[in-house]
Amino acid sequence: MERRLRKVKTTMSIHAHRRTLELLEGEYRSIHHGRSHDFDDLREYQPGDDVKDIDWKATARSHVPLIKRYIASRQHNVLLVVDSGRNMAAIAESGESKREIAILVAGALGYLATRHGDRVALLMGDAERTESMPEGGSEAHLERMLRRIDEAVSIDGPLSRLEGVLEHAVRRMRRRSLIVVIADDLAYTHDLDVHLGRLHTRHEVLWISIGDADLMARAGDHRELVGVDTGLGLPSFLRRDRGLRRAFDEQSTLRRERLEAGLRSLGIASVRIGGSATAIGGLFRLLERHRRARR
């Protein structure tokens, strides 16, 4: 039943050292505003823990850094906003399907949330429809979410239109939540700016871009490619043209810089992930940037 989540856990263990996973958990713990002040017990300090939680008297007695652990006063709400249009069926920078990478990052963040007692919901959509799944806190619930993302993204599906999905999130989300947007490597638009600005005034917002493949045959791949959004082919002789490669690189860089600048102007931390091998490190950097931006 938990085939996709099991794959996420396996990928996390393969592509990340234990220390990296511990740091990732520490960063996740630190991103939520507010916590209970009901003392529970003491435990050894771990990388990523807040130094303000260290009990210095107990540390002096035991000669081992100890931190105070608190009973959680409330669950946090996490909303995964996923582009499920056909753009996410394209090939990513690593040569993998963008869909697979989106499932990995959604699964990794959802797994962290459920481990910490938080509740995870899903909102996804394309140019024709928007679909949601309610909050849940179990691994079985997370597995159903990942399966739904897998089923929704298709090369034959409607085009992507993340602006419409975010507009739906603006109308729907009332309780303060952590909103994680998992998107195609797209251009920053006025509508994106408006909807993200509205979300960011009420919620914590994080942005993950799944990086595009290099279309210009530099890795020796000279097959004719077809764009998922237009259905038009890109012949191999054009992909080998140096002038077109230079123009492609300039436009790709400009688009990424505009997206990063737009998100930064709103105070939204972002990361671009090109493949499963770099996904866990990318998530750690994202959470770390978010924590530092709030200081």
C-alpha positions in Angstrom: 0.0 0.0 0.0 2.8 2.4 0.9 4.9 1.8 -2.3 5.5 5.4 -3.2 6.3 6.5 0.4 8.6 3.6 0.8 10.4 4.7 -2.3 10.7 8.2 -0.9 12.2 6.9 2.3 14.6 4.7 0.4 15.7 7.6 -1.8 16.2 9.8 1.3 18.5 7.2 2.9 20.5 6.6 -0.3 21.1 10.2 -1.2 21.6 11.7 2.3 24.0 10.9 5.1 22.4 10.4 8.6 23.8 13.7 9.7 22.1 15.5 6.8 18.8 13.9 7.6 19.2 14.9 11.3 20.0 18.5 10.2 16.9 18.5 7.9 14.7 17.4 10.8 16.2 20.1 12.9 15.5 22.8 10.3 11.9 21.5 10.0 11.4 21.8 13.7 12.6 25.4 13.7 10.4 26.8 10.9 7.1 27.1 12.8 6.3 30.1 14.9 5.3 29.5 18.4 5.4 26.3 20.6 4.2 25.0 23.9 6.0 26.0 27.1 5.0 22.7 28.9 8.3 21.1 29.9 8.5 17.3 29.2 12.0 16.0 29.7 15.7 16.4 28.7 17.6 14.8 25.9 21.0 15.1 24.3 21.6 18.0 22.0 21.5 17.1 18.3 22.7 19.1 15.3 19.9 21.5 14.2 18.5 22.0 17.7 17.9 25.5 18.9 20.7 26.5 21.3 18.2 28.5 23.3 16.7 25.2 24.5 20.0 24.0 26.2 19.6 23.4 29.9 23.0 24.7 31.1 22.7 23.5 34.7 21.8 20.0 33.6 24.6 20.1 31.0 27.1 21.1 33.6 26.1 18.2 35.9 26.1 15.6 33.1 29.0 17.0 31.0 26.9 16.3 27.9 24.9 19.1 26.2 21.2 18.6 27.1 18.2 20.4 25.8 14.7 20.9 27.2 12.0 19.1 25.3 8.5 20.5 25.4 5.1 18.9 24.9 3.6 20.2 21.6 0.6 22.4 22.3 -0.9 22.2 18.9 -0.4 20.6 15.5 0.8 22.7 12.6 -0.9 22.7 9.2 1.1 22.0 6.0 -0.3 22.5 2.5 1.5 21.1 -0.5 0.6 23.1 -3.6 1.7 21.0 -6.6 1.6 21.9 -10.3 0.0 18.8 -11.8 -0.2 20.1 -15.4 1.6 18.4 -18.3 4.7 20.5 -17.9 5.5 18.3 -14.9 5.6 15.3 -17.1 8.6 16.7 -18.9 12.2 15.7 -18.3 14.1 17.4 -15.5 17.7 18.5 -15.4 18.9 15.1 -14.2 17.1 13.2 -17.0 14.4 11.9 -14.6 10.7 12.8 -14.9 9.8 16.0 -13.1 6.8 14.1 -11.7 9.1 11.7 -9.9 11.1 14.5 -8.4 7.9 16.3 -7.3 6.7 13.2 -5.6 10.0 12.8 -3.9 10.1 16.3 -2.4 6.4 16.3 -1.5 6.9 12.9 0.1 10.0 14.0 2.0 8.4 17.1 3.4 5.2 15.3 4.2 7.1 12.6 6.0 8.9 15.1 8.1 5.6 16.8 8.9 3.9 13.5 10.0 6.9 12.5 12.1 6.4 15.8 14.0 2.7 15.3 14.5 1.7 17.9 11.9 -1.2 17.6 9.5 -0.6 17.6 5.7 -3.1 18.6 2.9 -2.7 18.7 -0.8 -3.8 21.2 -3.4 -2.9 20.6 -7.1 -4.2 21.6 -10.5 -3.6 22.5 -14.1 -5.2 24.9 -16.6 -8.6 23.1 -16.5 -9.1 21.9 -13.0 -8.1 22.1 -9.3 -8.2 19.2 -6.9 -7.6 19.0 -3.2 -7.2 16.4 -0.5 -8.0 17.2 3.2 -5.5 17.3 6.0 -4.3 14.1 7.5 -1.5 13.0 9.8 -0.8 9.4 8.9 1.6 7.7 6.5 -1.3 6.1 4.8 -2.8 9.5 4.1 0.5 10.7 2.7 0.7 7.7 0.5 -2.7 8.4 -1.0 -1.5 12.0 -1.7 1.6 10.8 -3.5 -0.4 8.3 -5.5 -2.8 11.1 -6.5 0.0 13.3 -7.7 1.4 10.4 -9.7 -1.9 9.7 -11.4 -2.7 13.4 -12.1 0.5 14.3 -14.0 0.3 13.1 -17.6 1.9 14.0 -20.9 -1.6 14.0 -22.3 -3.0 16.1 -19.6 -3.9 19.8 -19.6 -1.3 22.5 -19.6 0.1 23.9 -16.4 -1.3 27.0 -14.9 0.0 27.4 -11.4 -1.5 30.9 -11.0 -5.0 29.4 -10.9 -4.0 26.9 -8.2 -2.5 29.6 -6.1 -5.6 31.8 -6.5 -7.7 28.9 -5.2 -5.3 28.6 -2.2 -5.8 32.3 -1.5 -9.5 31.8 -1.3 -9.5 28.6 0.6 -6.7 28.8 3.2 -8.0 30.5 6.4 -5.9 29.0 9.2 -2.3 29.9 9.3 -0.2 27.2 7.5 3.1 26.3 6.1 2.5 26.4 2.3 5.1 24.6 0.1 4.8 25.3 -3.6 6.2 22.6 -5.9 6.4 24.0 -9.4 7.8 23.7 -12.9 10.8 25.8 -13.8 8.5 28.7 -14.8 8.6 32.4 -15.5 7.6 34.9 -12.8 4.4 36.6 -13.8 2.3 39.5 -12.4 -0.4 37.0 -11.3 2.1 34.9 -9.5 3.3 37.9 -7.7 -0.2 39.0 -6.6 -1.3 35.5 -5.4 2.0 34.8 -3.6 1.9 38.2 -2.0 -1.5 37.6 -0.6 -0.6 34.1 0.7 2.6 35.3 2.3 0.8 38.0 4.4 -1.1 35.2 6.2 1.1 32.1 5.9 4.6 30.8 5.8 5.4 30.1 2.1 8.2 28.1 0.6 8.9 27.6 -3.1 10.5 24.6 -4.9 11.3 24.7 -8.7 11.9 21.4 -10.5 14.7 22.3 -12.9 14.4 22.0 -16.7 16.5 19.7 -18.7 19.3 21.1 -20.9 17.7 21.1 -24.3 20.9 21.9 -26.3 22.5 18.4 -26.7 25.6 19.2 -24.6 25.5 15.7 -23.0 25.7 14.0 -26.4 21.9 13.4 -26.7 21.1 14.2 -30.3 17.5 12.9 -30.4 14.8 15.1 -31.6 12.9 16.5 -28.6 9.2 17.5 -28.4 8.0 20.3 -26.1 5.3 19.0 -23.7 3.5 22.4 -23.7 3.5 23.0 -27.5 3.9 19.5 -29.0 6.5 21.0 -31.4 9.7 19.2 -32.1 13.2 20.6 -31.6 15.5 19.0 -34.3 18.9 17.8 -33.3 20.7 20.2 -35.7 19.2 23.2 -34.0 20.2 21.9 -30.6 23.8 21.8 -31.8 23.9 25.4 -33.0 26.2 27.4 -30.9 24.4 30.7 -31.3 21.1 29.1 -30.2 22.8 27.5 -27.3 24.1 30.9 -26.2 20.6 32.4 -26.5 19.0 29.5 -24.7 21.5 29.9 -21.8 20.9 33.6 -21.6 17.1 33.3 -21.5 17.2 30.4 -19.0 19.4 32.4 -16.7 17.3 35.5 -17.0 14.1 33.6 -16.3 15.5 32.0 -13.2 16.9 35.3 -11.9 13.6 37.0 -12.4 11.8 34.2 -10.5 14.3 34.3 -7.6 14.2 38.1 -7.5 10.4 38.2 -7.4 10.2 35.6 -4.6 13.0 37.3 -2.7 11.1 40.6 -2.9 8.2 38.9 -1.1 10.4 37.4 1.5 9.8 33.8 0.2 12.7 31.4 0.4 13.2 29.2 -2.7 15.3 26.5 -4.1 15.8 24.9 -7.5 16.1 21.1 -7.5 17.4 19.3 -10.6 17.2 15.7 -9.6 16.6 13.1 -6.8 20.3 13.0 -6.0 20.3 16.6 -4.9 16.7 16.8 -3.5 17.4 16.3 0.2 20.3 18.7 0.2 18.1 21.2 -1.6 15.3 20.8 1.0 17.8 21.4 3.8 19.0 24.6 2.1 15.4 25.8 1.6 14.4 25.3 5.2 17.7 26.9 6.4 17.1 30.0 4.1 13.5 30.3 5.4 14.7 30.2 9.0 17.4 32.8 8.4 15.0 35.1 6.5 12.7 35.3 9.4 15.4 36.6 11.8 
